[in-house]
């Protein structure tokens, strides 16, 4: 990577020191002076144009010399990149998403909203709409009646609501992370208490617990006694913890039990409740996950997950590609990977079923089918065994008709 960085700096420095813009300005000024001179005295046209040739030629020579130098540096930069990233994407590579631009646009748009880049998201939306409008106009000129869906797969009302929701989320996160102000997050949790309760979420309690800790440790200038801050925390707990007693009684008892130890909290058995340096980040992550869940969105951006999973799988696939080249073999199946991808458990969203008959992994085109005896095989295996008539299950003596099989969704 040092070689790439070195060549990059050369290209960057060359771009900053380039004299090409100056040469272009010299040509423009020379042409303007010649134009003004000819306009003032038309009879001097030949002399003026003759005097113009050498300065213009000199400037053009300077431009071409600069371009030659820049072109050489770019070639060296490209070679440095090729040396590190040797593997090329084959020209016959199948792009599974090339036919679904709407899904790609939607994933990018939602990712930008999640990152708080609302201006960039709006620009993406307007350009996608403009591109679709141009396509419709072109189709109309050709006499074609084409009905297109929204380029992002969102209705305008849903799009505006989504942007407003994420704007609210970032406001609350900003207050929480930057100012350690928990009140906006607590108010949001209470407004959505029913939905959070249905999910079994502990967000509201975690926010109130952190508010208790914040008050407990908040020693103000006007405090006269060391118990003033714990007493404020106790008053807060008496009001706010009433609704949490049934579910979080042990946690509440531990928080209140720390009050007598306020002078030597670090040596008390409750110190871990008050000295976790990652508490604010954990609560912010929990809030983000619950906020997205109520919008029926995953906690992590699908675009981020897809890019990360691809980066994890890439070395294995590149190694496989090298082996295939050496052995002159090809993988012909388009709907499954030729090797197992070692993704972490958090990135494994669907169960994988391998047909016990064909030993092949099922796909959308070859789904798992459950027989009346509850044994499951792939659809292609079912068709081969049955041939359209009654057949015997390969794992038990029960006979059935292929029409009786039901598709299994994992």
VEXDREN-2710 file (C-alpha; in Angstrom, 1 decimal):
% VEXDREN-2710
k/r/px/py/pz
1/UNK/0.0/0.0/0.0
2/UNK/3.0/2.3/0.5
3/UNK/3.7/2.2/-3.3
4/UNK/0.1/3.2/-4.0
5/UNK/0.2/6.1/-1.5
6/UNK/3.5/7.3/-3.0
7/UNK/2.1/7.4/-6.5
8/UNK/-1.1/9.0/-5.3
9/UNK/0.9/11.8/-3.7
10/UNK/2.8/12.3/-6.9
11/UNK/-0.4/12.6/-8.9
12/UNK/-1.9/14.9/-6.3
13/UNK/1.1/17.2/-6.1
14/UNK/1.4/17.3/-9.9
15/UNK/-2.3/18.4/-10.1
16/UNK/-1.7/21.2/-7.7
17/UNK/1.5/22.4/-9.5
18/UNK/0.1/22.0/-13.0
19/UNK/0.7/25.0/-15.3
20/UNK/-2.0/23.9/-17.7
21/UNK/-4.7/26.3/-16.4
22/UNK/-2.1/29.1/-16.8
23/UNK/-1.4/28.2/-20.4
24/UNK/-5.1/28.0/-21.2
25/UNK/-5.6/31.5/-19.7
26/UNK/-2.6/32.8/-21.8
27/UNK/-4.3/31.5/-25.0
28/UNK/-7.6/33.0/-24.1
29/UNK/-6.0/36.4/-23.3
30/UNK/-4.0/36.3/-26.6
31/UNK/-7.1/35.5/-28.6
32/UNK/-9.1/38.3/-26.9
33/UNK/-6.3/40.9/-27.5
34/UNK/-6.1/39.8/-31.2
35/UNK/-9.9/40.1/-31.5
36/UNK/-9.9/43.6/-30.0
37/UNK/-7.0/44.7/-32.2
38/UNK/-8.7/43.4/-35.4
39/UNK/-12.0/45.0/-34.4
40/UNK/-10.2/48.4/-33.9
41/UNK/-8.2/48.2/-37.1
42/UNK/-9.5/45.5/-39.6
43/UNK/-6.5/46.2/-41.9
44/UNK/-4.1/44.8/-39.3
45/UNK/-5.7/41.4/-39.4
46/UNK/-2.9/39.6/-41.1
47/UNK/-0.1/41.1/-39.0
48/UNK/-2.1/40.4/-35.8
49/UNK/-2.8/36.8/-36.7
50/UNK/0.9/36.3/-37.6
51/UNK/2.0/37.7/-34.2
52/UNK/-0.5/35.4/-32.6
53/UNK/0.9/32.1/-33.9
54/UNK/4.1/31.9/-31.7
55/UNK/2.5/32.7/-28.3
56/UNK/-0.4/30.3/-29.0
57/UNK/1.9/27.6/-30.2
58/UNK/4.1/28.0/-27.1
59/UNK/1.1/27.7/-24.8
60/UNK/-0.2/24.6/-26.6
61/UNK/3.3/23.0/-26.3
62/UNK/3.2/23.7/-22.6
63/UNK/-0.3/22.1/-22.3
64/UNK/0.8/19.0/-24.2
65/UNK/3.9/18.7/-22.1
66/UNK/1.8/18.9/-19.0
67/UNK/-0.6/16.3/-20.3
68/UNK/2.2/14.0/-21.2
69/UNK/3.6/14.2/-17.7
70/UNK/0.2/13.7/-16.1
71/UNK/-0.6/10.8/-18.4
72/UNK/2.7/9.1/-17.4
73/UNK/2.0/9.6/-13.7
74/UNK/-1.5/8.2/-14.1
75/UNK/0.0/5.1/-15.8
76/UNK/2.4/4.6/-12.9
77/UNK/-0.5/5.0/-10.5
78/UNK/-2.6/2.4/-12.4
79/UNK/0.3/-0.1/-12.5
80/UNK/0.8/0.3/-8.7
81/UNK/-3.0/-0.4/-8.2
82/UNK/-2.8/-3.4/-10.5
83/UNK/0.2/-4.8/-8.7
84/UNK/-1.7/-4.8/-5.4
85/UNK/-5.2/-5.7/-6.7
86/UNK/-4.2/-8.3/-9.2
87/UNK/-7.5/-10.0/-9.7
88/UNK/-9.7/-8.6/-12.4
89/UNK/-13.5/-9.0/-12.6
90/UNK/-14.2/-11.3/-15.5
91/UNK/-16.1/-9.7/-18.4
92/UNK/-18.7/-12.5/-18.3
93/UNK/-19.5/-11.9/-14.6
94/UNK/-23.2/-12.2/-13.8
95/UNK/-24.6/-9.1/-12.0
96/UNK/-27.6/-10.4/-10.1
97/UNK/-28.9/-6.9/-9.4
98/UNK/-28.4/-5.3/-12.8
99/UNK/-32.1/-5.9/-13.6
100/UNK/-33.3/-4.3/-10.3
101/UNK/-32.1/-0.7/-10.2
102/UNK/-35.0/0.3/-8.0
103/UNK/-33.8/-2.0/-5.2
104/UNK/-30.3/-0.6/-5.4
105/UNK/-31.6/3.0/-5.3
106/UNK/-33.8/2.2/-2.4
107/UNK/-31.0/0.5/-0.4
108/UNK/-28.7/3.5/-1.1
109/UNK/-31.4/6.0/-0.2
110/UNK/-32.3/4.4/3.1
111/UNK/-28.6/4.0/3.9
112/UNK/-28.1/7.7/3.4
113/UNK/-31.1/8.5/5.6
114/UNK/-29.7/6.2/8.3
115/UNK/-26.4/8.0/8.2
116/UNK/-28.1/11.4/8.5
117/UNK/-27.0/12.5/5.0
118/UNK/-30.4/14.0/4.2
119/UNK/-29.2/16.4/1.5
120/UNK/-27.4/13.7/-0.4
121/UNK/-30.5/11.4/0.0
122/UNK/-32.7/14.2/-1.5
123/UNK/-30.3/14.7/-4.4
124/UNK/-30.3/10.9/-5.1
125/UNK/-34.1/10.9/-5.1
126/UNK/-34.5/13.9/-7.4
127/UNK/-32.0/12.5/-9.9
128/UNK/-33.7/9.1/-9.9
129/UNK/-37.1/10.7/-10.5
130/UNK/-35.6/12.9/-13.3
131/UNK/-34.0/9.8/-14.9
132/UNK/-37.3/8.0/-14.8
133/UNK/-39.1/11.0/-16.3
134/UNK/-36.7/11.1/-19.2
135/UNK/-37.2/7.4/-19.8
136/UNK/-40.9/7.8/-19.9
137/UNK/-40.6/10.8/-22.3
138/UNK/-38.4/8.8/-24.6
139/UNK/-40.8/5.9/-24.5
140/UNK/-43.7/8.2/-25.3
141/UNK/-41.8/9.6/-28.3
142/UNK/-41.4/6.0/-29.6
143/UNK/-45.1/5.4/-29.2
144/UNK/-44.7/3.1/-26.2
145/UNK/-47.0/3.1/-23.2
146/UNK/-44.7/2.3/-20.3
147/UNK/-45.9/2.3/-16.7
148/UNK/-43.0/2.6/-14.2
149/UNK/-43.0/2.2/-10.5
150/UNK/-41.5/4.8/-8.2
151/UNK/-37.7/4.7/-8.7
152/UNK/-37.1/4.1/-5.0
153/UNK/-40.1/1.9/-4.4
154/UNK/-41.6/4.5/-2.0
155/UNK/-44.7/6.6/-2.2
156/UNK/-44.1/10.3/-1.7
157/UNK/-45.9/10.4/1.6
158/UNK/-43.9/7.4/2.8
159/UNK/-40.7/9.0/1.6
160/UNK/-41.4/12.3/3.4
161/UNK/-42.4/10.4/6.6
162/UNK/-39.3/8.3/6.5
163/UNK/-37.0/11.3/6.2
164/UNK/-38.9/13.1/9.0
165/UNK/-38.6/10.0/11.2
166/UNK/-34.9/9.7/10.7
167/UNK/-34.4/13.4/11.2
168/UNK/-36.2/13.0/14.6
169/UNK/-34.0/10.0/15.4
170/UNK/-30.8/11.9/14.8
171/UNK/-32.0/14.9/16.9
172/UNK/-32.6/12.5/19.8
173/UNK/-29.3/10.7/19.3
174/UNK/-27.5/14.1/19.2
175/UNK/-29.0/15.1/22.5
176/UNK/-28.2/11.8/24.0
177/UNK/-24.6/11.4/22.8
178/UNK/-23.4/15.1/22.7
179/UNK/-25.3/16.6/25.6
180/UNK/-26.1/13.5/27.7
181/UNK/-29.7/14.7/27.6
182/UNK/-31.9/11.7/28.0
183/UNK/-35.3/13.4/28.1
184/UNK/-36.1/13.4/24.4
185/UNK/-35.3/9.7/24.2
186/UNK/-37.4/8.9/27.3
187/UNK/-40.4/10.9/25.8
188/UNK/-40.1/9.0/22.6
189/UNK/-40.0/5.7/24.4
190/UNK/-43.1/6.6/26.4
191/UNK/-45.0/7.7/23.3
192/UNK/-44.3/4.3/21.8
193/UNK/-44.5/2.3/25.0
194/UNK/-47.2/-0.1/23.7
195/UNK/-45.3/-1.1/20.6
196/UNK/-42.0/-1.4/22.6
197/UNK/-43.8/-3.5/25.3
198/UNK/-45.2/-5.8/22.6
199/UNK/-41.6/-6.4/21.4
200/UNK/-40.4/-7.1/25.0
201/UNK/-38.1/-4.1/24.7
202/UNK/-36.3/-2.8/27.8
203/UNK/-35.4/0.6/26.2
204/UNK/-37.6/2.8/28.5
205/UNK/-36.2/1.2/31.7
206/UNK/-32.6/1.5/30.4
207/UNK/-33.1/5.2/29.7
208/UNK/-34.6/5.8/33.1
209/UNK/-31.9/3.7/34.8
210/UNK/-29.2/5.8/33.0
211/UNK/-31.0/9.0/34.1
212/UNK/-30.9/7.8/37.7
213/UNK/-27.2/7.1/37.4
214/UNK/-26.7/10.5/35.8
215/UNK/-28.5/12.3/38.7
216/UNK/-26.7/10.1/41.3
217/UNK/-23.2/11.2/40.0
218/UNK/-24.2/14.8/39.2
219/UNK/-22.6/16.9/42.0
220/UNK/-23.6/20.5/41.5
221/UNK/-21.9/23.7/42.8
222/UNK/-24.9/24.5/45.0
223/UNK/-24.8/21.1/46.7
224/UNK/-24.0/21.5/50.4
225/UNK/-23.9/17.8/51.4
226/UNK/-22.5/14.7/49.6
227/UNK/-26.0/13.1/49.8
228/UNK/-27.7/15.9/47.7
229/UNK/-27.1/14.2/44.4
230/UNK/-28.2/10.7/45.6
231/UNK/-31.3/12.2/47.1
232/UNK/-32.2/13.8/43.8
233/UNK/-31.7/10.4/42.2
234/UNK/-33.9/8.8/44.9
235/UNK/-36.7/11.3/44.3
236/UNK/-36.5/10.6/40.6
237/UNK/-36.7/6.8/41.3
238/UNK/-39.8/7.2/43.5
239/UNK/-41.6/8.8/40.7
240/UNK/-40.3/7.1/37.6
241/UNK/-39.6/3.5/38.7
242/UNK/-43.1/2.7/39.9
243/UNK/-44.1/1.1/36.6
244/UNK/-41.0/-1.0/36.4
245/UNK/-41.2/-2.7/39.8
246/UNK/-42.8/-5.9/38.5
247/UNK/-40.2/-6.6/35.7
248/UNK/-37.0/-4.9/37.0
249/UNK/-37.3/-5.1/40.8
250/UNK/-33.8/-6.6/41.3
251/UNK/-32.2/-3.9/39.2
252/UNK/-34.1/-1.2/41.0
253/UNK/-33.1/-2.6/44.4
254/UNK/-29.4/-2.6/43.3
255/UNK/-29.6/1.0/42.2
256/UNK/-31.3/2.2/45.4
257/UNK/-28.9/0.0/47.5
258/UNK/-26.0/2.1/46.3
259/UNK/-27.3/5.3/48.0
260/UNK/-25.8/4.5/51.4
261/UNK/-22.4/3.9/49.7
262/UNK/-22.3/7.2/47.9
263/UNK/-19.2/8.3/49.8
264/UNK/-17.2/5.1/48.8
265/UNK/-19.1/4.0/45.7
266/UNK/-16.0/2.5/44.1
267/UNK/-15.6/0.0/46.9
268/UNK/-19.3/-1.0/47.1
269/UNK/-20.8/-4.1/45.4
270/UNK/-22.9/-1.7/43.2
271/UNK/-20.0/0.1/41.6
272/UNK/-20.3/-1.7/38.3
273/UNK/-23.8/-0.1/37.9
274/UNK/-22.3/3.3/38.0
275/UNK/-18.8/3.0/36.3
276/UNK/-19.5/1.4/32.9
277/UNK/-17.7/3.7/30.4
278/UNK/-19.7/2.3/27.4
279/UNK/-23.1/2.8/28.9
280/UNK/-24.0/5.8/26.8
281/UNK/-22.9/4.1/23.6
282/UNK/-24.9/1.0/24.5
283/UNK/-28.0/2.9/25.2
284/UNK/-27.6/4.9/21.9
285/UNK/-27.3/1.6/20.0
286/UNK/-30.3/0.1/21.8
287/UNK/-32.4/3.3/21.0
288/UNK/-31.3/3.1/17.3
289/UNK/-32.3/-0.6/17.0
290/UNK/-35.7/-0.1/18.6
291/UNK/-36.4/3.1/16.6
292/UNK/-35.6/1.2/13.3
293/UNK/-37.7/-1.8/14.4
294/UNK/-40.8/0.3/14.8
295/UNK/-40.2/1.5/11.3
296/UNK/-40.1/-2.2/10.2
297/UNK/-36.4/-1.8/9.3
298/UNK/-33.4/-3.8/10.4
299/UNK/-31.1/-2.4/13.0
300/UNK/-28.2/-2.3/10.5
301/UNK/-28.3/-0.8/7.1
302/UNK/-28.9/-3.5/4.5
303/UNK/-26.4/-1.8/2.2
304/UNK/-23.8/-1.9/5.0
305/UNK/-24.6/-5.6/5.8
306/UNK/-24.4/-6.6/2.1
307/UNK/-21.1/-4.7/1.6
308/UNK/-19.5/-6.2/4.8
309/UNK/-20.7/-9.7/3.9
310/UNK/-19.2/-9.3/0.4
311/UNK/-15.9/-8.1/1.8
312/UNK/-15.8/-11.1/4.2
313/UNK/-16.6/-13.6/1.3
314/UNK/-14.4/-12.0/-1.3
315/UNK/-11.0/-13.6/-0.3
316/UNK/-12.5/-17.0/-0.4
317/UNK/-14.2/-16.4/-3.8
318/UNK/-11.0/-14.9/-5.3
319/UNK/-9.0/-18.0/-4.1
320/UNK/-11.7/-20.3/-5.7
321/UNK/-11.4/-18.3/-8.9
322/UNK/-7.7/-18.9/-9.0
323/UNK/-8.1/-22.6/-8.4
324/UNK/-10.8/-22.8/-11.2
325/UNK/-8.4/-21.0/-13.6
326/UNK/-5.6/-23.5/-12.8
327/UNK/-7.9/-26.5/-13.2
328/UNK/-9.8/-24.9/-16.1
329/UNK/-13.2/-25.5/-14.5
330/UNK/-16.3/-23.3/-14.1
331/UNK/-19.2/-23.1/-11.7
332/UNK/-22.4/-23.2/-13.7
333/UNK/-25.0/-22.6/-11.0
334/UNK/-26.1/-19.0/-10.8
335/UNK/-28.3/-19.2/-7.7
336/UNK/-25.8/-20.5/-5.1
337/UNK/-22.2/-20.1/-4.2
338/UNK/-19.7/-22.8/-4.9
339/UNK/-18.2/-22.7/-1.4
340/UNK/-19.5/-22.0/2.1
341/UNK/-19.1/-18.3/3.1
342/UNK/-17.8/-18.0/6.7
343/UNK/-20.1/-15.2/7.8
344/UNK/-20.5/-14.3/11.5
345/UNK/-23.7/-15.5/13.3
346/UNK/-25.1/-11.9/13.2
347/UNK/-25.1/-12.0/9.4
348/UNK/-26.8/-15.4/9.1
349/UNK/-30.5/-14.5/8.5
350/UNK/-31.9/-17.7/6.9
351/UNK/-31.6/-21.3/7.5
352/UNK/-29.9/-23.4/4.8
353/UNK/-31.5/-26.7/3.7
354/UNK/-29.6/-29.3/1.8
355/UNK/-31.8/-32.0/0.1
356/UNK/-30.9/-35.4/1.6
357/UNK/-31.5/-37.0/-1.8
358/UNK/-29.7/-34.8/-4.2
359/UNK/-27.2/-33.4/-1.6
360/UNK/-27.8/-30.0/-3.2
361/UNK/-28.7/-26.7/-1.4
362/UNK/-32.3/-25.6/-2.1
363/UNK/-33.0/-22.3/-3.9
364/UNK/-36.1/-20.2/-4.8
365/UNK/-36.3/-22.2/-8.1
366/UNK/-35.7/-25.5/-6.3
367/UNK/-37.5/-25.0/-2.9
368/UNK/-37.8/-27.6/-0.1
369/UNK/-41.0/-29.6/-0.2
370/UNK/-42.6/-31.4/2.8
371/UNK/-44.3/-34.8/2.1
372/UNK/-47.4/-36.0/4.0
373/UNK/-45.1/-38.1/6.1
374/UNK/-43.3/-34.8/7.1
375/UNK/-40.0/-35.7/5.4
376/UNK/-38.5/-32.9/3.4
377/UNK/-36.7/-33.1/0.1
378/UNK/-36.0/-30.7/-2.8
379/UNK/-38.6/-30.0/-5.5
380/UNK/-36.4/-31.4/-8.2
381/UNK/-35.8/-34.6/-6.2
382/UNK/-39.6/-34.9/-5.8
383/UNK/-40.2/-34.6/-9.5
384/UNK/-37.5/-37.2/-10.3
385/UNK/-38.9/-39.7/-7.8
386/UNK/-42.5/-39.2/-8.6
387/UNK/-42.5/-38.6/-12.3
388/UNK/-46.0/-37.1/-11.9
389/UNK/-47.6/-40.1/-10.1
390/UNK/-47.7/-41.7/-6.7
391/UNK/-44.4/-42.6/-5.2
392/UNK/-42.8/-43.9/-2.0
393/UNK/-40.9/-41.6/0.3
394/UNK/-37.2/-42.3/0.2
395/UNK/-37.0/-42.4/4.0
396/UNK/-40.2/-44.3/5.0
397/UNK/-42.7/-46.6/3.4
398/UNK/-45.5/-43.9/3.2
399/UNK/-46.8/-43.4/-0.4
400/UNK/-48.1/-40.0/-1.6
401/UNK/-48.8/-38.0/-4.7
402/UNK/-46.6/-35.0/-5.6
403/UNK/-49.7/-32.7/-5.4
404/UNK/-49.9/-33.5/-1.7
405/UNK/-46.4/-32.0/-1.0
406/UNK/-46.2/-28.6/0.5
407/UNK/-43.5/-26.0/0.1
408/UNK/-41.5/-25.2/3.2
409/UNK/-40.4/-21.7/4.0
410/UNK/-37.3/-21.6/6.3
END
